[in-house]
């Protein structure tokens, strides 16, 4: 029974509370509507009767830069992964992690004893082959001397052939004469004019002379055989010269191979000392002294990043590409970069790279600026605020950006006339720079525009100019 009573009391209380909130909501809506109506009515009347407090700033004529603001990423100018070309024990590390190194500084040494032994072996092989070259050249000279001797023998044999032929001619003539004498005396013997002994004597002389001719002809044949043999000796000697020259060439080729082996051994030995290829900063050390190093391992021993100079990579919309081409054709464009929360002056650099195409996914084109980074304020991998200066616009009229309002007929500003009356002025705006907007049409230098308090203004209202809250007039202008 008590539970039912408690439930009824709570239900009644919830009903009363709901009615209370409905009443309060209705009263709030009624009061708001009345207040808004009264404010609107009073605003139209008071805007023309009572001065409206506003903050103004003068339209100024100045030269402002035409620039693009974006964010970029700092990249190392170049990054080199240092690896070992030879395997062995790491015998020395000559830098600290994160240390700046110069090109040519010694970084690592690897055990080089095996490489030095290979170099000495190649040098010994070269010495041996050089001795063989000398021996082969001596053999060539010896074979050439044999060729000269064989040529001399040929000449001598040819001279003997000529002598033997001359002897044949002479002896043939004498044999002919002897035969003639023998025939004549044989005829005289038949006539009984001479004795038989005299006729036989001439016949014997003719026979002897004929035998001499036969012997001379055999001598010619022997001399010609000697010429042929001497010519064969010449050919053999020339073949020996060619063989000796081939030996020289083979020995010289072996020497050339030895020189190549020596050069390769020297190169391999040079790999045992690893030097920095660039100026830069070292990264994290992968191996310590005493570890075994694998030749051409996948992981580098150390990575070196060149940060002086350094790149800053950023992107701009493709719609800005015509302006970029236009002004970059006139002069080299300047780039400023400033790390977040850095209160110093921006780091200045030059635009040095424009990508060859637009990224179809983002509709942007990638650019790079090069910075000397002498003080190393820019660090690879960090995000920076980037300003790309395209050109400067001289003698343009500017107003604070908060003075420009948007209406149904376009952008406008409230102008305070010298008589403190407010005028609505349609304007054509241009680019913005550091919270200032360029006014291309609609204002003259020196005219006062409202930068604060526009909400209460209507055309023809009287303005009460006051300084900005918490700042002087110059601060309001900014």
C-alpha positions in Angstrom: 0.0 0.0 0.0 2.8 2.3 0.9 4.6 1.5 -2.4 1.5 2.4 -4.4 1.1 5.7 -2.5 4.8 6.5 -3.2 4.3 5.7 -7.0 1.2 8.0 -7.2 3.1 10.9 -5.4 6.1 10.5 -7.8 3.8 10.4 -10.9 2.0 13.6 -9.7 5.3 15.3 -9.1 6.5 14.4 -12.6 3.3 15.8 -14.1 3.7 19.1 -12.3 7.4 19.3 -13.3 6.5 18.8 -17.0 3.8 21.5 -16.9 6.3 23.8 -15.2 8.9 23.4 -17.9 6.3 23.9 -20.6 5.2 27.1 -19.1 8.8 28.3 -18.7 9.6 27.4 -22.4 6.6 29.4 -23.6 7.5 32.4 -21.5 11.1 32.3 -22.8 10.0 32.1 -26.5 7.6 35.0 -25.9 10.2 37.2 -24.3 12.8 36.4 -27.0 10.4 37.3 -29.8 9.4 40.6 -28.1 13.1 41.5 -27.5 14.1 40.7 -31.1 11.1 42.7 -32.4 11.9 45.6 -30.2 15.7 45.5 -31.0 14.9 45.4 -34.8 12.6 48.4 -34.4 14.9 50.3 -32.2 17.9 49.4 -34.5 16.3 51.1 -37.5 15.4 54.1 -35.6 18.5 54.3 -33.4 20.9 53.7 -36.2 19.8 57.0 -37.7 19.5 58.9 -34.5 22.0 57.6 -32.0 25.8 57.4 -33.0 26.9 53.8 -33.4 30.3 53.1 -31.8 32.7 51.6 -34.4 36.4 50.9 -34.9 37.8 52.3 -38.2 41.0 52.0 -40.2 42.2 54.1 -43.1 42.6 52.5 -46.6 46.3 52.7 -47.3 48.3 52.6 -50.5 51.4 50.4 -50.4 53.4 47.7 -52.1 52.5 44.2 -51.1 53.9 40.8 -52.2 51.8 38.3 -54.1 52.5 35.1 -52.4 51.1 31.6 -51.6 51.0 30.1 -48.2 51.0 26.4 -47.5 52.7 23.7 -45.5 55.6 21.6 -46.6 57.9 18.9 -45.5 61.7 19.2 -45.0 63.8 16.6 -46.9 67.5 15.9 -46.9 69.3 17.3 -49.9 70.7 13.8 -50.4 70.8 10.6 -48.4 73.5 7.9 -48.8 73.3 4.4 -47.3 76.8 3.3 -46.6 77.5 -0.4 -47.1 80.6 -2.5 -47.2 81.8 -4.0 -50.5 83.9 -6.7 -48.7 83.2 -9.0 -45.8 85.2 -9.3 -42.6 85.5 -8.2 -39.0 84.7 -4.6 -38.3 88.0 -3.4 -36.7 87.3 0.4 -36.3 84.4 2.9 -36.0 85.7 6.5 -36.1 82.6 8.6 -35.5 79.6 9.0 -33.1 76.0 8.5 -34.0 74.3 11.8 -35.1 77.7 13.4 -35.7 78.3 15.7 -38.6 80.9 14.4 -41.0 82.7 15.8 -44.0 83.3 14.2 -47.4 86.4 12.0 -47.1 86.3 11.4 -43.4 87.2 7.9 -42.3 84.1 6.0 -41.0 85.0 2.3 -40.7 87.9 -0.1 -41.1 87.5 -3.8 -41.9 90.1 -6.5 -41.3 92.3 -6.3 -44.4 94.9 -9.1 -43.9 93.4 -11.5 -46.5 93.1 -8.6 -49.0 96.8 -7.6 -48.6 97.8 -11.3 -49.1 95.8 -11.4 -52.3 97.5 -8.2 -53.5 101.0 -9.6 -52.8 100.1 -12.8 -54.7 99.0 -10.8 -57.7 102.2 -8.8 -57.6 104.3 -12.0 -57.5 102.5 -13.4 -60.5 103.2 -10.3 -62.4 106.9 -10.5 -61.6 107.0 -14.1 -62.9 105.2 -13.3 -66.1 107.4 -10.3 -66.7 110.4 -12.7 -66.6 108.7 -14.9 -69.1 108.2 -11.9 -71.4 111.9 -11.2 -71.3 112.7 -14.8 -72.1 110.2 -14.9 -75.0 111.7 -11.7 -76.4 115.2 -13.2 -76.2 113.9 -16.3 -78.1 112.5 -13.9 -80.8 115.9 -12.3 -81.2 117.6 -15.7 -81.4 115.1 -16.9 -84.0 115.7 -13.7 -86.0 119.4 -14.4 -86.0 118.8 -17.9 -87.3 116.7 -16.4 -90.1 119.5 -14.1 -91.0 122.0 -17.1 -91.1 119.6 -19.1 -93.2 119.2 -16.3 -95.7 123.0 -16.0 -95.9 123.2 -19.8 -96.6 120.6 -19.4 -99.3 122.7 -16.7 -101.0 125.8 -18.8 -100.7 124.1 -21.9 -102.2 122.8 -19.8 -105.0 126.3 -18.5 -105.7 127.5 -22.1 -105.8 124.7 -23.0 -108.3 125.8 -20.1 -110.5 129.5 -21.2 -110.3 128.5 -24.8 -111.1 126.5 -23.7 -114.1 129.4 -21.6 -115.4 131.7 -24.6 -115.0 129.2 -26.7 -117.0 129.2 -24.1 -119.8 133.0 -24.0 -119.9 133.5 -27.7 -119.7 130.8 -28.4 -122.3 132.8 -26.1 -124.7 136.0 -27.9 -123.9 134.4 -31.3 -124.3 133.0 -30.2 -127.7 136.4 -29.1 -128.8 137.9 -32.3 -127.5 135.4 -34.4 -129.4 136.1 -32.5 -132.5 139.9 -33.1 -132.1 139.3 -36.8 -131.4 137.1 -37.2 -134.5 139.7 -35.4 -136.7 142.5 -37.5 -135.4 140.4 -40.7 -135.9 140.0 -39.7 -139.5 143.7 -39.1 -139.8 144.4 -42.5 -138.2 142.2 -44.1 -140.9 144.2 -42.3 -143.5 147.4 -43.5 -141.9 148.6 -40.0 -141.4 149.1 -40.4 -137.6 149.8 -43.2 -135.3 147.2 -45.0 -133.4 148.7 -43.8 -130.1 148.1 -40.2 -131.0 144.5 -40.8 -132.0 143.8 -42.7 -128.8 145.3 -39.8 -126.8 142.9 -37.3 -128.2 140.0 -39.7 -127.7 140.9 -40.2 -124.1 141.1 -36.4 -123.7 137.6 -36.0 -125.2 136.2 -38.7 -122.9 137.8 -37.1 -119.8 136.3 -33.7 -120.8 132.9 -35.3 -121.2 133.2 -36.8 -117.7 134.0 -33.4 -116.4 130.9 -32.0 -117.9 128.8 -34.7 -116.3 130.5 -34.0 -113.0 129.7 -30.3 -113.4 126.1 -31.0 -114.1 125.9 -33.1 -110.9 127.5 -30.2 -109.0 124.7 -27.9 -110.3 122.1 -30.3 -109.1 123.8 -30.5 -105.7 124.1 -26.8 -105.4 120.4 -26.4 -106.2 119.6 -29.0 -103.6 121.7 -26.9 -101.1 119.6 -23.8 -102.1 116.4 -25.6 -101.4 117.7 -26.8 -98.1 118.8 -23.3 -97.1 115.4 -21.9 -98.1 113.7 -24.5 -95.9 116.0 -23.4 -93.1 114.8 -19.8 -93.7 111.2 -20.9 -93.5 111.8 -22.9 -90.3 113.7 -20.0 -88.8 110.8 -17.6 -89.7 108.3 -20.0 -88.1 110.5 -20.1 -85.0 110.4 -16.2 -85.0 106.6 -16.3 -85.2 106.4 -18.9 -82.5 108.7 -16.8 -80.3 106.6 -13.6 -81.0 103.5 -15.5 -80.0 105.1 -16.5 -76.8 105.9 -12.8 -76.2 102.3 -11.9 -76.8 101.1 -14.7 -74.5 103.5 -13.6 -71.8 102.5 -9.9 -72.2 98.8 -10.9 -72.0 99.6 -12.7 -68.8 101.3 -9.6 -67.5 98.2 -7.5 -68.4 96.0 -10.0 -66.6 98.3 -9.7 -63.6 98.0 -5.9 -63.7 94.3 -6.2 -63.7 94.4 -8.6 -60.8 96.7 -6.2 -59.0 94.3 -3.3 -59.6 91.3 -5.4 -58.5 93.2 -6.5 -55.4 94.0 -2.8 -54.7 90.4 -1.9 -55.1 89.3 -4.7 -52.8 91.9 -3.5 -50.3 90.6 0.0 -50.5 87.1 -1.2 -49.6 88.5 -2.2 -46.2 88.6 1.5 -45.3 85.2 3.2 -45.7 85.0 7.0 -46.0 82.1 9.4 -46.0 81.0 10.1 -49.6 79.2 13.4 -48.7 79.0 16.2 -46.1 76.2 15.4 -43.8 74.9 14.0 -40.5 75.1 10.4 -39.5 72.1 8.4 -38.4 71.8 5.4 -36.1 74.8 3.0 -36.1 73.7 -0.5 -37.1 76.9 -2.5 -36.1 79.6 -1.9 -33.5 83.3 -2.6 -33.6 84.1 -6.4 -33.5 81.0 -7.5 -35.4 81.3 -9.4 -38.7 80.3 -7.4 -41.7 78.7 -9.0 -44.8 79.6 -7.8 -48.2 76.7 -5.8 -49.9 74.4 -6.6 -47.0 70.7 -5.5 -47.2 71.0 -3.2 -44.2 73.5 -0.3 -44.4 76.2 0.2 -41.8 75.1 3.9 -41.5 73.0 6.4 -43.4 74.2 9.9 -44.0 71.9 12.8 -44.7 73.1 16.0 -46.3 71.3 18.9 -44.6 73.3 21.8 -45.9 71.8 22.6 -48.3 68.3 21.1 -47.7 65.0 20.7 -49.5 61.5 21.8 -48.5 58.8 20.0 -50.5 55.3 21.5 -50.8 52.4 21.6 -53.2 50.2 24.3 -54.7 46.8 24.0 -56.4 46.9 23.5 -60.2 44.9 26.7 -60.7 48.0 28.6 -59.5 50.2 26.9 -62.2 49.8 29.7 -64.8 50.9 32.4 -62.3 53.8 30.2 -61.3 55.0 29.8 -64.9 54.4 33.5 -65.5 56.5 34.9 -62.7 59.2 32.1 -62.6 59.9 33.0 -66.3 60.7 36.6 -65.2 62.9 35.9 -62.1 63.8 33.1 -59.7 61.1 32.8 -57.1 61.8 33.0 -53.4 60.6 30.6 -50.8 60.3 31.2 -47.0 60.0 28.4 -44.5 59.4 28.6 -40.8 59.0 25.6 -38.4 56.0 25.7 -36.1 56.5 27.6 -32.8 59.7 29.1 -34.1 59.7 32.7 -33.2 62.7 33.7 -35.4 62.7 35.1 -38.9 61.7 32.7 -41.7 64.4 30.8 -43.4 64.9 32.1 -47.0 65.5 29.9 -50.0 65.0 29.6 -53.8 62.4 27.6 -55.8 64.5 25.0 -57.6 62.1 22.3 -58.7 58.6 22.1 -60.3 57.2 18.6 -60.9 56.6 17.6 -64.5 52.9 16.8 -63.9 49.9 17.5 -61.7 48.8 14.8 -59.2 45.4 13.8 -60.6 44.2 12.5 -57.1 44.9 15.8 -55.3 44.8 18.3 -58.1 48.1 19.8 -56.9 51.6 20.1 -58.3 54.7 19.4 -56.2 57.5 22.0 -55.8 60.8 22.1 -54.0 62.7 24.9 -52.5 66.5 24.8 -51.7 67.8 26.4 -48.5 71.4 26.8 -47.4 70.3 25.9 -43.9 73.6 27.2 -42.5 72.2 27.3 -38.9 70.5 23.9 -39.4 67.1 25.2 -38.3 65.5 22.9 -40.8 65.5 19.2 -39.9 64.5 16.4 -42.3 61.0 15.1 -41.8 59.5 18.1 -40.0 56.5 20.1 -41.2 57.1 23.8 -41.9 55.0 26.8 -42.9 55.9 27.7 -46.4 55.5 31.1 -48.2 56.1 31.2 -52.0 56.6 34.8 -53.1 55.5 35.2 -56.8 55.9 39.0 -57.2 55.1 42.4 -55.7 52.1 44.6 -56.5 53.1 48.2 -56.1 50.7 51.1 -55.1 47.7 49.0 -54.3 44.9 50.0 -51.8 44.6 47.7 -48.8 42.2 47.5 -45.9 42.1 45.1 -42.9 40.5 41.9 -44.0 37.7 42.1 -41.3 36.5 45.3 -42.9 35.3 43.4 -46.0 31.7 42.1 -45.7 29.6 39.9 -48.0 26.1 41.0 -49.1 23.5 40.0 -51.6 25.1 42.2 -54.3 28.7 41.1 -53.5 31.4 42.3 -51.2 31.2 45.7 -49.6 32.7 47.9 -46.8 31.2 50.5 -44.5 32.9 53.9 -45.2 32.8 56.6 -42.5 32.5 60.0 -44.3 34.2 63.1 -42.8 30.8 64.1 -41.4 30.7 60.8 -39.5 27.9 59.4 -41.7 28.2 55.8 -42.8 28.1 54.8 -46.4 27.9 51.3 -47.9 30.5 50.9 -50.7 30.6 48.0 -53.1 34.2 46.9 -53.7 36.2 44.6 -55.9 38.8 42.7 -53.8 42.0 41.1 -54.8 44.6 39.0 -52.9 45.1 39.0 -49.2 48.4 39.4 -47.3 48.9 39.2 -43.5 45.2 40.0 -42.6 45.0 42.8 -45.3 42.9 42.6 -48.4 43.7 44.4 -51.7 40.8 46.6 -52.9 41.0 46.8 -56.7 37.9 49.1 -57.1 35.6 51.1 -54.8 38.0 52.9 -52.4 40.5 55.7 -52.4 43.5 56.0 -50.2 42.8 57.6 -46.9 39.1 56.7 -46.7 38.0 55.4 -43.3 36.5 51.9 -43.3 34.8 50.1 -40.4 36.7 47.1 -39.0 34.6 46.5 -35.9 30.9 47.2 -35.1 29.4 46.6 -38.6 26.6 44.5 -37.0 24.8 47.6 -35.8 25.3 49.8 -38.9 22.8 50.8 -41.5 23.4 53.1 -44.5 23.3 56.8 -43.3 23.9 56.0 -39.7 26.2 58.2 -37.6 29.4 56.6 -36.4 31.1 57.1 -33.2 34.8 56.3 -33.8 36.5 54.6 -30.9 39.8 52.8 -30.5 39.9 49.1 -30.6 39.6 47.4 -27.2 42.9 46.5 -25.6 45.0 48.2 -28.3 46.0 51.5 -29.9 45.0 52.7 -33.3 48.0 51.1 -34.9 47.0 47.8 -33.4 43.5 48.2 -34.7 44.9 48.9 -38.2 46.9 45.7 -38.0 
